[in-house]
Amino acid sequence: MEEKWIVSHPPHVATKDNLSRIMLHVVIALLPAVLAGCLVFGLRALIVTLTCVISCVVFEALWQKLLKKPVTVSDLSAVVTGILLACNLPVSIPLWMAVIGSFFAIIVVKQFFGGLGHNFMNPALGARAFLLASWALAMTSFPAPGTSLPLFGSVDAVSAATPLALYAENAEQLPTYLNLFLGNIGGCIGETSALAILIGGIYLLITKVIRLRVPVCFLATVALGTWIFGGHEGWFTGDWLYQLLSGGLMLGAFFMATDYTTTPFTPKGQIYFGIGCGIITVLIRLWGGYPEGTSYAILLMNIVTPLIDKATAPRRYGTKFGKEVA
């Protein structure tokens, strides 16, 4: 019988984990953030999350059936995309927008480029950027914690300013560090509680799904840049801790900037990637017209990932200074 060999994309690392197991770890790690979102914003947060997850799974299965490809929804990658997308949405978003965002994430960002492992940007962040450009008002309306919201109908709630918006406006009354840490603030479903995100991030580190390089370099760069340039009264007065605990920085650093497909595979490249994400985030937050910059920072660095991989790839055996050795 003729043997068939399968050649996959690098890096090639021997491990007991498979794709489904890794994605299951990510799902488990995201549960604290989802639970925190439900506690802060109510059951509608769970409805939005389920809408995104079901939509992502259905769209992926339908696309693969339509193209007569093997249906791979059992690998849980579509489930992870759905949860991440929901974590990046306000709880008040209309459910039909969540479905459209799921379609964009799975079909446009992921399947149009060949499916899992071939997408050049994070699908959930790509969908968030698409929704923000298309329906900016719905994507920037954040009901205050504890607001009573209908589970399925349209939401007409008064929006509360996010901590980053208050910081950018140099407001006198800012949320306390404790509220930022626990998540008793306005914002997207999965990004409000730094504690919940850290619990999930630690779980990913313990299970060795991610490494510290990207999150540490990302967060450290934002902290340093904010401390130096982010003060309203001059240099070296920026409230770096406030910036670390606000917005989607923690969620992005641990769950989206560590995506295997869209981030560099070399250790040195991952360091450059994290630093680059941090620099762009600081630039957008401090001098841009948009108080949050994490999503766009990661997306921009996703685009240059192939260049980083090329620049930091180890020298091939049998070559010297880029030239073949006879």
Secondary structure, DSSP 4 states (H G I P E B T S, - for coil): --------PSP----S--HHHHHHHHHHHHHHHHHHHHHHH-THHHHHHHHHHHHHHHHHHHHHHHTT----GGGSHHHHHHHHHHHTS-TTS-HHHHHHHHHIIIIIIIGGGTSTTT-SS-HHHHHHHHHHHH-HHHHT--BPTT----SSS-----B---HHHHHHTT-SS---HHHHHHT-S-S-TTTS-HHHHHHHHHHHHHTTSS-SHHHHHHHHHHHHHHHHH--SSSTT---HHHHHHSTTHHHIIIIITT-TTTS-SSHHHHHHHHHHHHHHHHHHHHHSSSS--HHHHHHHHHHHHHHHHHHHPPPPTTEETTEE--
